[in-house]
Amino acid sequence: MHFGGVLVPPGYTDGLKFADGNPYGVSHVTGPENKNELDDATTAALTHMATRVVTIAEALAK
């Protein structure tokens, strides 16, 4: 537990994490003018991380 929350890193739980390259979560650099759009790999990594957090939260709620 951390500040009342549970840390749920994605780890390397899906092959897309090898493309994303960050086992601790999703990161994105927007650039100095905030113009860099999310690419497909980052969007997929965000979806995977959100699904993992919800799955773990549901398991802990039981």
C-alpha positions as a Markdown table, in Angstrom:
| # | Residue | x | y | z |
|---|---|---|---|---|
| 1 | Met | 0.0 | 0.0 | 0.0 |
| 2 | His | 1.2 | 3.5 | -0.8 |
| 3 | Phe | -0.7 | 6.6 | 0.4 |
| 4 | Gly | -3.8 | 4.5 | 0.6 |
| 5 | Gly | -3.4 | 3.1 | -2.9 |
| 6 | Val | -2.0 | 0.0 | -4.4 |
| 7 | Leu | 0.8 | 0.2 | -6.9 |
| 8 | Val | 0.1 | -1.8 | -10.0 |
| 9 | Pro | 2.9 | -1.5 | -12.5 |
| 10 | Pro | 2.3 | -3.1 | -15.9 |
| 11 | Gly | 5.6 | -5.0 | -15.8 |
| 12 | Tyr | 6.2 | -7.0 | -18.9 |
| 13 | Thr | 2.7 | -8.6 | -18.8 |
| 14 | Asp | 2.0 | -8.1 | -22.5 |
| 15 | Gly | 4.2 | -8.1 | -25.6 |
| 16 | Leu | 3.4 | -4.5 | -26.3 |
| 17 | Lys | 5.4 | -3.5 | -23.3 |
| 18 | Phe | 8.5 | -4.5 | -25.1 |
| 19 | Ala | 7.7 | -2.0 | -27.8 |
| 20 | Asp | 6.7 | 0.7 | -25.3 |
| 21 | Gly | 9.9 | -0.1 | -23.3 |
| 22 | Asn | 8.7 | 1.0 | -19.9 |
| 23 | Pro | 7.9 | -1.6 | -17.3 |
| 24 | Tyr | 6.9 | 1.0 | -14.7 |
| 25 | Gly | 4.0 | 2.7 | -16.6 |
| 26 | Val | 3.3 | 4.7 | -19.7 |
| 27 | Ser | 5.1 | 7.9 | -20.5 |
| 28 | His | 4.7 | 10.4 | -23.4 |
| 29 | Val | 6.7 | 13.5 | -24.2 |
| 30 | Thr | 4.5 | 16.2 | -25.8 |
| 31 | Gly | 7.4 | 18.5 | -26.8 |
| 32 | Pro | 7.8 | 22.2 | -26.0 |
| 33 | Glu | 4.6 | 23.2 | -27.8 |
| 34 | Asn | 2.5 | 20.3 | -26.6 |
| 35 | Lys | 1.9 | 19.1 | -30.2 |
| 36 | Asn | 3.1 | 15.5 | -30.2 |
| 37 | Glu | 0.1 | 13.2 | -30.6 |
| 38 | Leu | -0.1 | 9.8 | -28.9 |
| 39 | Asp | 1.0 | 7.1 | -31.3 |
| 40 | Asp | -0.7 | 3.6 | -31.5 |
| 41 | Ala | 1.9 | 1.9 | -29.3 |
| 42 | Thr | 1.4 | 4.5 | -26.5 |
| 43 | Thr | -2.4 | 4.3 | -26.8 |
| 44 | Ala | -2.2 | 0.5 | -26.6 |
| 45 | Ala | 0.1 | 0.7 | -23.6 |
| 46 | Leu | -2.4 | 3.0 | -21.9 |
| 47 | Thr | -5.3 | 0.7 | -22.6 |
| 48 | His | -3.3 | -2.3 | -21.2 |
| 49 | Met | -2.3 | -0.4 | -18.1 |
| 50 | Ala | -5.9 | 0.8 | -17.4 |
| 51 | Thr | -7.2 | -2.7 | -17.9 |
| 52 | Arg | -4.6 | -4.2 | -15.6 |
| 53 | Val | -5.3 | -1.7 | -12.8 |
| 54 | Val | -9.1 | -2.4 | -13.0 |
| 55 | Thr | -8.5 | -6.1 | -13.0 |
| 56 | Ile | -6.3 | -5.9 | -9.9 |
| 57 | Ala | -8.7 | -3.6 | -8.2 |
| 58 | Glu | -11.6 | -6.0 | -8.9 |
| 59 | Ala | -9.6 | -8.9 | -7.5 |
| 60 | Leu | -8.7 | -6.9 | -4.3 |
| 61 | Ala | -12.4 | -5.9 | -3.8 |
| 62 | Lys | -13.5 | -9.5 | -3.5 |
